[in-house]
Amino acid sequence: MTLNHKKAALCLLLVCALCLTGCVISPPDSLKRTGVESRSLISASTADLAPDERAVALYFRYQDSSFLATEERAVVVQRNESLEKAIVQALIAGPLNTELSPLFPVGSEVVNTSTQDGTLFVTMNEAFLGRYADEPGDASTGVWKTEGPLRRQLCLDAIAATLTEAGLCERVQMLVTRDSGQQISMRLQAGFLNRGADTALLPQLVRNESVLLTPHNTAECILNAWLRQDWDTLSLFSVHAPGEQSMFEALEAAYVLVRFDLSAGCVSYDGQSAVLTAALTLRGDTQDTEISGYPLRLIREEGLWKMDYPALLSMMQAKE
């Protein structure tokens, strides 16, 4: 037997001896943990965690108008629910600002939300199809013939505007669970708008800028009210106004607006004011006056764009 063979045999015998004696190689003392106490496991339940908060611009109806305005709110989001669901719940709960109006029928609740390919699916309970608290049983005549459909359409527009502004989706698909067990599509139907029997499916909701009180839309409301000499509407968009009677007397003594044109405008760095450029045609006692490049300035009051009354009166009495 060669020397190499002897060494190999010796190593084999050594390994066998270690196996028979059950030796275990232990780490050095410096790597051993000492003084470790047993600890209770941390609960993995999200319900035990403190809720989160998210600043959100919620859209509600501006008084009885056909427009939506924002209310900045900190929405509380429980750790076991989605931000999308918490936002819809905040819309259902209604505004804190008394100049804004809620839009959901009595008993409305959001059941669930889910997102797929940019579409947010919002599932409501069957009460969402019901009446408003002040809505009569027969809403097919009188003011409710138009008020009901307008309010429900604004409700849908508010959902889409709020969720898209929060960057949570591109479009919204409304679904409804039916406690009655009717075997029909969960998708919201056209009959929702007038509480009718139309079973045509409503399209997915997208952001409708035409009903949002942006600075441009607010300025248009102001000038259109002046054009129609609708002082009640004009007063909704003015601040620091005197008493109603003296205000209306001053407005009636101003020039008559014949036509106007508006620029896109821009918002200030702090977001509290906006300026648009207006081209105005004013009718006086003898002839029309053309005014171009008039700076129409809006200020923001509790999230609403309005015009300061002295500035409004100055514009309505402007001379080239």
C-alpha positions in Angstrom: 0.0 0.0 0.0 1.4 3.4 -1.0 1.7 6.4 1.3 -1.3 8.1 -0.4 -3.4 5.1 0.1 -2.5 5.0 3.8 -3.5 8.6 4.2 -6.8 8.1 2.5 -7.6 5.1 4.7 -6.7 7.0 7.8 -9.0 9.9 6.9 -11.8 7.4 6.3 -11.3 5.8 9.7 -11.4 9.2 11.4 -14.7 10.2 9.7 -16.3 6.8 10.8 -15.1 7.4 14.4 -16.7 10.8 14.5 -20.0 9.4 13.1 -20.1 6.6 15.7 -19.4 9.0 18.7 -22.2 11.4 17.5 -19.9 14.5 17.7 -21.4 17.8 16.7 -19.4 20.8 15.8 -20.5 23.8 17.8 -20.0 27.5 17.0 -17.5 29.4 19.1 -18.8 31.0 22.3 -18.4 34.5 20.7 -21.2 33.6 18.2 -23.6 32.2 20.7 -26.6 34.3 21.8 -27.0 34.6 25.5 -29.7 36.2 27.7 -32.4 36.0 25.0 -35.9 36.1 26.5 -38.9 34.7 24.8 -41.1 37.3 23.1 -44.8 37.2 22.2 -45.6 37.2 18.5 -46.7 40.5 16.9 -50.3 40.4 15.5 -50.5 40.5 11.8 -54.1 41.8 11.8 -54.4 45.1 9.9 -57.4 46.0 12.0 -55.1 46.5 15.0 -53.1 49.2 13.2 -53.8 52.9 13.5 -55.8 54.3 10.6 -54.1 56.4 7.9 -55.1 59.8 6.6 -55.1 61.2 3.0 -55.7 64.8 1.9 -58.3 64.6 -0.9 -60.4 67.1 -2.9 -64.0 65.9 -2.6 -66.5 67.1 -5.2 -70.0 68.1 -4.1 -72.8 70.2 -5.7 -72.5 73.9 -5.3 -75.8 74.9 -3.6 -78.6 74.3 -6.2 -76.5 74.9 -9.3 -75.6 72.4 -12.0 -71.9 72.6 -11.0 -69.6 70.7 -8.6 -67.1 72.4 -6.3 -64.3 71.0 -4.1 -63.9 70.5 -0.4 -60.4 69.7 0.8 -60.6 67.0 3.5 -58.4 64.6 5.3 -60.0 61.2 4.6 -59.5 58.6 7.3 -58.5 55.2 5.7 -58.7 52.1 7.9 -55.7 49.7 7.4 -58.1 46.9 6.3 -59.9 49.0 3.6 -58.9 50.6 0.4 -58.4 54.4 -0.1 -60.9 54.2 -3.0 -63.6 52.9 -0.7 -62.8 55.4 2.0 -63.1 58.3 -0.5 -66.5 57.1 -1.8 -67.7 56.7 1.8 -66.6 60.4 2.5 -68.6 61.5 -0.6 -71.7 59.6 0.8 -71.3 61.2 4.2 -71.6 64.6 2.5 -69.8 68.0 2.8 -68.9 70.1 5.8 -69.2 73.4 3.9 -72.8 74.6 4.1 -72.5 76.1 0.6 -72.2 72.6 -0.8 -74.9 69.9 -1.1 -74.7 66.1 -0.7 -75.6 64.0 -3.8 -76.3 60.4 -2.7 -79.8 58.9 -2.2 -80.9 57.9 1.3 -79.2 54.7 2.7 -76.5 54.6 0.0 -73.4 52.5 1.0 -70.3 51.4 -0.9 -70.0 47.7 -0.8 -66.6 47.2 -2.5 -64.1 48.7 -4.8 -61.5 47.0 -7.2 -59.3 48.2 -10.0 -58.4 46.6 -13.3 -56.5 48.1 -16.2 -57.2 51.7 -15.2 -60.9 51.1 -14.5 -62.1 51.4 -10.9 -65.2 49.2 -10.2 -67.4 50.7 -7.5 -70.1 48.5 -6.1 -73.0 50.2 -4.3 -75.9 48.7 -2.4 -79.4 48.7 -3.8 -80.4 51.8 -1.8 -78.3 53.8 -4.3 -81.1 53.3 -6.7 -83.7 54.8 -4.3 -85.1 58.3 -3.6 -83.5 61.4 -2.1 -84.8 62.5 1.3 -86.7 65.4 -0.2 -87.8 63.6 -3.4 -91.5 62.9 -3.8 -92.9 59.4 -4.6 -93.9 60.6 -8.1 -90.9 62.6 -9.4 -92.1 62.6 -13.1 -93.7 66.0 -12.9 -92.9 69.5 -11.6 -89.4 70.6 -10.7 -88.3 67.0 -9.9 -88.7 66.0 -13.5 -85.4 67.8 -14.1 -84.0 68.0 -10.6 -83.9 64.2 -10.1 -81.9 63.4 -13.2 -79.6 66.4 -12.7 -78.8 65.5 -9.1 -78.1 61.8 -10.0 -75.9 62.8 -12.9 -74.0 65.2 -10.7 -73.6 62.3 -8.2 -71.9 60.2 -10.9 -69.8 63.1 -12.1 -68.7 63.8 -8.5 -67.5 60.2 -8.1 -65.5 60.3 -11.3 -64.1 63.7 -10.6 -63.0 62.9 -7.1 -61.4 59.6 -7.9 -59.6 60.7 -11.0 -58.3 63.9 -9.3 -56.8 61.6 -6.6 -55.0 59.7 -9.3 -56.6 56.4 -8.5 -58.1 55.5 -11.9 -58.8 56.6 -15.4 -62.4 55.8 -15.5 -65.1 54.4 -13.1 -67.6 51.5 -13.7 -70.6 51.7 -11.3 -72.1 48.4 -10.1 -75.1 47.8 -7.9 -75.9 44.7 -5.7 -79.6 43.9 -5.6 -81.0 42.5 -2.4 -84.1 41.5 -4.4 -82.1 38.8 -6.2 -83.1 40.0 -9.7 -81.0 38.2 -12.3 -79.9 41.2 -14.2 -76.6 42.9 -14.9 -74.9 44.6 -11.9 -73.9 47.5 -14.1 -75.7 50.7 -13.5 -78.6 51.2 -15.9 -80.0 54.3 -17.6 -83.2 54.1 -15.5 -81.1 55.2 -12.5 -81.2 58.8 -13.7 -85.0 59.2 -13.5 -85.8 56.1 -11.5 -87.4 54.7 -14.6 -87.5 51.3 -16.3 -84.8 51.9 -19.0 -82.5 48.9 -18.8 -79.8 50.2 -21.2 -76.4 50.1 -19.5 -74.8 53.5 -18.7 -71.3 53.9 -20.1 -68.2 54.0 -17.8 -67.7 57.3 -16.0 -65.0 59.7 -17.1 -64.0 63.1 -15.8 -66.5 65.7 -16.9 -64.7 69.1 -16.8 -67.8 71.0 -18.0 -69.5 70.6 -14.6 -66.5 71.5 -12.4 -66.2 75.0 -11.0 -62.7 75.5 -12.3 -61.5 79.2 -12.5 -62.5 79.3 -16.2 -66.0 77.7 -15.6 -66.5 80.0 -12.7 -65.6 83.1 -14.7 -68.0 81.9 -17.4 -70.8 81.5 -14.8 -70.2 85.1 -13.6 -70.2 86.6 -17.1 -73.2 84.5 -18.3 -75.2 85.7 -15.2 -74.2 89.3 -16.1 -75.3 88.6 -19.7 -78.7 87.4 -18.5 -78.9 90.0 -15.7 -79.4 87.1 -13.3 -78.3 88.8 -10.1 -79.3 85.9 -7.8 -76.8 83.6 -9.6 -74.2 86.4 -9.8 -74.4 86.9 -6.0 -73.4 83.2 -5.5 -70.0 83.9 -7.0 -69.2 87.2 -5.3 -67.7 87.8 -1.9 -67.7 90.9 0.4 -70.9 92.1 -1.1 -73.2 94.6 0.7 -76.9 93.9 1.5 -78.8 92.2 -1.2 -81.0 95.2 -2.1 -78.2 97.7 -2.4 -76.1 95.1 -4.4 -78.9 94.5 -6.9 -79.5 98.2 -7.3 -75.8 98.7 -8.1 -75.7 95.8 -10.6 -78.8 97.0 -12.4 -77.2 100.5 -12.8 -74.1 98.9 -14.5 -73.5 98.4 -18.2 -75.3 95.7 -20.0 -73.0 92.9 -21.2 -73.7 92.0 -24.9 -71.0 89.4 -25.5 -67.7 88.2 -24.0 -64.7 85.9 -24.6 -62.4 84.4 -22.0 -58.8 83.2 -22.0 -57.8 79.9 -20.3 -56.3 81.9 -17.4 -53.8 80.8 -14.8 -53.7 80.0 -11.1 -51.3 81.8 -8.7 -48.4 79.9 -7.1 -50.2 79.5 -3.8 -53.4 78.4 -5.5 -55.5 81.1 -3.8 -56.2 83.3 -6.8 -56.5 83.1 -10.5 -56.5 85.6 -13.4 -58.2 85.3 -16.7 -58.3 87.8 -19.6 -61.7 88.8 -20.8 -62.9 90.6 -24.0 -66.1 92.4 -23.2 -68.7 94.2 -25.3 -70.7 96.6 -23.1 -73.9 98.4 -24.1 -74.4 101.9 -22.7 -77.1 104.5 -23.3 -75.9 105.4 -26.8 -73.4 102.9 -28.1 -71.5 99.7 -27.5 -68.1 99.7 -25.9 -65.4 97.1 -26.7 -63.0 96.3 -23.9 -60.1 93.9 -24.6 -57.6 92.3 -22.3 -59.6 93.0 -19.1 -58.0 91.1 -16.1 -60.7 89.1 -14.4 -59.4 88.1 -11.0 -60.9 85.3 -8.9 -60.1 84.5 -5.3 -60.5 81.2 -3.5 -62.7 81.0 -0.5 -63.0 77.7 1.3 -62.3 75.9 -1.9 -64.7 77.9 -4.0 -63.7 80.3 -6.8 -65.4 83.7 -6.4 -65.0 87.3 -7.4 -64.5 90.1 -4.9 -67.6 92.4 -5.1 -65.8 95.7 -5.5 -63.8 94.1 -8.4 -67.0 92.7 -9.9 -68.7 96.1 -9.8 -65.6 97.8 -11.2 -65.6 95.4 -14.2 -69.3 96.0 -14.8 -68.8 99.7 -14.8 -65.5 99.6 -16.8 -64.7 102.1 -19.6 -62.1 101.6 -22.3 
